[in-house]
Amino acid sequence: MFDRSSGIPRQFVTLLIFAAAVLVGATSVAGTTVLIEQPSPSGIAHDIFVAHVAKSGMPTGTFDLVVEQPDPFTSSGNLVPTSWDAGSQTGFAPASPSTAQLGFRNQTGTSTVQMEGDIVGAYLNSRDLPTSLTYQKMMTAPQ
């Protein structure tokens, strides 16, 4: 059977509701086993991986931000600390932007990633794309 309004099989919807109930129940019932839990990051400076820059390969076993595009404005490709109010664009206002934010430049409106505690934010500005076609992949993702 299909739900005529969405075209989604009713069995699939029932399965999703059941899975959601099980997951919610697993986190709220005493004595249950936690299935997935992310470790808290120690800070953005220690928990960021810039692709094509880090020689050690992608980290495992930690919660990191993965940035696919090296910083086109630094010789190392690593992002720099920023102190502008990126929260005005991301909706996340860290207590200490200068230690919780890294971006392509320390200026208002530059592409910036944020991490403080268990919260992340990202603001991408196409103005920061490199002029060559190499590494033009503006993607940031928690991992």
Secondary structure, 3 states (H helix, E strand, C coil): CECCCCCCEHHHHHHHHHHHHHHHHHHHCCCCCCCCCCCCCCCCCCCEEECCCCCCCCCCCCCCEEECCCCCCCCCCCCEECCCCCHHHHCCCCCCHHHHEEECCCCCCCCEEEEECCEEEEECCHHHCCCCCCCCCCCEEEC
